[in-house]
Amino acid sequence: MRGLNIADPKQTIEGLQQNLLQKLLKNTDREMAIILELILKKYKRPTLEQHFKYLGSIQWIKTANKLEADNLILSQAFRSMSRFIEKLEIQQENWDSNAIYGHQQATGLCEISFL
């Protein structure tokens, strides 16, 4: 928000992108959710649910890079979620013990395979 209480357009766009992912997670029967899961399988990436439960920002970016060739909207949504998670990772009280793979602070310490 600025002096006139007008939301920054970039924040609004990122909020809508994150909202899209949330809707796809809740409604797996939607056509776009099915398309996303097929693309994720194509690139051997974890499901959307697994991204939310277990993966840190680096893994969201890796998936965004893969999605870019097939669906730019979903790729941008994954990048937006990565930036959101990255902001949460700064404060230790926001850390979820499950979401460690791809955590910004753990980069280079131990690379493991999710699949």
C-alpha positions in Angstrom: 0.0 0.0 0.0 1.1 3.5 -0.8 0.1 6.9 0.6 -3.3 6.7 -1.1 -3.9 3.1 0.1 -3.8 1.9 -3.5 -2.4 -1.7 -3.7 0.7 -2.2 -5.7 -0.3 -3.9 -9.0 2.5 -6.5 -8.7 1.2 -7.6 -5.3 -2.3 -7.9 -6.7 -1.1 -10.0 -9.7 0.9 -12.3 -7.4 -2.1 -12.6 -5.1 -4.2 -13.7 -8.0 -1.6 -16.2 -9.2 -1.4 -17.7 -5.7 -5.1 -17.8 -5.5 -5.2 -19.8 -8.8 -2.9 -22.4 -7.3 -5.1 -22.6 -4.2 -8.2 -23.1 -6.3 -6.5 -25.8 -8.4 -5.4 -27.6 -5.1 -8.9 -27.5 -3.7 -10.7 -28.5 -7.0 -8.7 -31.2 -8.6 -11.5 -32.0 -11.1 -11.1 -28.6 -12.8 -9.7 -28.9 -16.4 -6.7 -26.7 -15.6 -5.9 -28.8 -12.5 -5.9 -31.9 -14.7 -3.7 -30.2 -17.2 -1.3 -29.1 -14.5 -1.0 -32.6 -13.1 -0.4 -34.0 -16.6 2.4 -31.5 -17.2 3.9 -32.2 -13.8 3.9 -36.0 -14.6 5.5 -35.2 -18.0 8.5 -33.6 -16.3 8.5 -36.0 -13.4 7.8 -33.3 -10.8 5.9 -33.7 -7.6 2.1 -33.1 -7.5 0.7 -29.7 -6.6 -0.3 -31.0 -3.2 3.3 -32.3 -2.6 4.7 -28.9 -3.6 2.5 -27.2 -0.9 3.3 -29.8 1.7 6.9 -30.5 1.3 8.8 -28.2 -1.1 10.7 -25.0 -0.5 11.1 -22.1 -2.8 14.0 -23.5 -4.9 11.9 -26.5 -5.9 8.9 -24.3 -6.9 11.3 -22.4 -9.2 12.6 -25.6 -10.7 9.0 -26.6 -11.5 8.2 -23.1 -12.8 11.1 -23.4 -15.2 9.8 -26.8 -16.5 6.2 -25.4 -16.8 7.3 -22.4 -18.9 7.5 -24.4 -22.1 3.9 -25.8 -21.7 1.9 -23.2 -19.8 3.2 -19.7 -19.1 0.3 -18.8 -16.7 1.0 -21.8 -14.4 4.8 -21.1 -14.6 4.3 -17.6 -13.4 2.0 -18.8 -10.6 4.7 -21.2 -9.4 7.2 -18.4 -9.5 4.9 -16.2 -7.5 4.5 -18.9 -4.9 8.2 -19.4 -4.8 8.7 -15.7 -3.9 6.0 -16.0 -1.2 7.7 -19.0 0.4 11.0 -17.3 0.2 9.7 -14.4 2.2 8.3 -16.8 4.8 11.7 -18.6 5.0 13.4 -15.5 6.4 11.7 -15.9 9.7 12.4 -19.1 11.5 9.0 -19.2 13.3 7.4 -19.7 9.9 9.4 -22.8 9.1 7.4 -26.0 8.7 9.5 -29.0 9.5 8.0 -30.9 6.6 9.0 -28.3 3.9 12.7 -28.6 3.9 13.6 -29.9 0.5 14.5 -26.8 -1.6 14.6 -24.4 1.4 16.7 -21.3 0.6 18.8 -21.7 3.8 19.7 -25.3 3.1 21.0 -24.8 -0.4 24.1 -26.8 -1.1 24.1 -28.5 2.2 22.5 -31.8 1.1 21.0 -32.4 -2.2 18.5 -35.3 -2.1 16.0 -36.5 -4.7 12.4 -36.1 -3.9 11.3 -38.9 -6.3 
